Amino acid sequence: MTKTLEIRQTNDVASYHQEFELLMHQLLTHNSSLDDTFFVAKFLKGLKKEIRSAIILHKPRTFDAAITLALLQESRLHDARRPHYEPRKWHNQAGPGALGPHPSVRNSKNTII
């Protein structure tokens, strides 16, 4: 029956958590002696590597702590991948508009430089 907890995260952490928790409750109805340590280990094992590696460092002792850390790490990774805003650089070198070039661009003979 513990083989049912050999699932892997294929989408976001929230979806994986929801699927894992359903299987966890099914397993607990058949074997109530399983504790948080067991479920934390199984949950971490199924997480994506880039999330799991950061969470293992914190050594979560409860299932709730593992979920919270996984959600936080996923959010961090998402923020790190988001492109940073860079304001456009406006150049004040526009060509002549509908009114012609700016007066400072004309020479004394009224011709464009």
N, C-alpha and C positions, 0 to 999 in steps of 0.2 A: 504494500500500500504506500510505502514511503517513496516509491518510484514516481508517484503522481506529482511529487514536488520537484521533480527534475525538469522544471520548465525554465525557459530563458526569456529574458527581456528582448522583445522584438520591436517594441514601439516606445512610448514614453514611460517614465517610472510610474505614473499614476495608473496606467493600464496594466502594467506588470503587477503592481501592488494589488489591484482589484482581483486579477486572476489568481494570484498567489493566495490571497486571503480566502477566496472561495474554496480552494483546494485544502488550505490549512484547516478550515472549519470542518470539512468532510473528514479529514484525517483525525481530528480531535474527537469526533463522535465515535470513532473506532478504537482510539488509543488516547485516553485522556492523560496519560503519564508523560507525554511529550512536553518539554518546557520551551521557554523563550530561546535558550541557547541553541537548541536544535533548529528552531525556525529561523533564527538570525543567520545561522550558518548556511542554511538552504537558500534563504532569500539573497544573501550576498553572492552566493555561488552563481545564481542565475542572472545577476545584473550585468550590464555591459561593462567591459573591462575598464573603460575610462572613468566610469562612475565607481565601480567596485574598488579600484586601487586607491582612490581618495578616502573612501569610507573605512576601509580596513585599518587605516592609520589611527582612526578614532576609537576603534575597538568597541562598537556599540554593544551594550549588554542586553538591551531589550529590543523587541521587534519594532516597537513604536520609534525608538531612537534610530534604528537602522533606516526606517522609512523616511523619517524627517531628514536625516543626513543625505539620503539618496535624492530626495526632492531638491534639497539645497544645492547639491553638487550638479544636478542636471540644470538647474537655473543658472548657476555660475558658468557652466560650459556653453549654454545657450547665449548668455551675454557676451562671452569671450568670442564667439563666432559671429556675432552681429557686426556688420560693418559700422565703423565709426563715422559720424557725421563730419564732413569737412566742408566748410562754407565755400561757396564759389568765390573765385578771385576775379573781381571786376577790373577790367582794364579800361583806362580812360583814353583809349586810343581808337575811338570809334571813327568810322569813315564819315564822309559828308552825309548829312541827313537831307531831309526835304528842303531845308532852308540853305543848303550849301555848307561849306566848311566854316568852322569857327573863325571870327574875324582875325584872331591872332595868327592864323595859318596863312593869311594872304600877305603878299609883299606890297611895296608901295605902288606898283603898277596894277594892283587889283588882280593879280594872277595867283593862282594857287601854287604854293611851294610844294 
